[in-house]
Amino acid sequence: MVTEEVIKSGELYNASDAELYEVQWRLNDLMYEYNQTRPSNRRKQQEILKELLGDLGEDCVIEPPLRANWGKNTHIGDNVYVNFNLTLVDDADIYIGSHVMIGPNVTLATAGHPLEAELRNKGMQFNKPIRIGDGVWIGAGVIVLPGVTIGENATIGAGSVVTRDIPANVVAYGNPCRVRKTL
């Protein structure tokens, strides 16, 4: 079996390990339950999120539907609002600070695949963590790629593809996402 240490190392490993799928399916069942919970039953949603996610701070709202590879590798601070259709490709850790706002249809992807087709065909991948600082606002439809850090109080414009680190206290947008204004 591929170990969690190998998965989070940033090195290539075979992601098609059958035992990994067994663990992942159990967590995906929790996510399915979360997504089927009535919107008015916030208490039940919070109970499921606390079981599914690695960490969930106080006063957080994640609007369903939510999709995650694991869930357990995502760590969320306090007072976070996430609009619908968040996708967490959380094969490595995703850290979301406090007072963060995430728009609809955002993807945070820690997994990547090698450029060599032969290795991809063998199921090889690598994972690098994503870090989102306190006070960040991520607009609708943003994609954040493996290994990216977004500094505190940054604003990422809608539709951006964040391919590299973004410093604190800036407005950044585009594909690729670039700093456009310092706050």
Secondary structure, DSSP 8 states (H G I E B T S, - for coil): ---HHHHTSSS-EETT-HHHHHHHHHHHHHHHHHHHS-TT-HHHHHHHHHHHSSEE-SS-EE-S-EEES-STTEEE-SS-EE-S-EEEE-SS-EEE-SS-EE-TT-EEE-EE--S-HHHHHTTEEEE--EEE-TT-EE-TT-EE-TT-EE-TT-EE-TT-EE-S-B-SSEEEETTTTEEEEE-
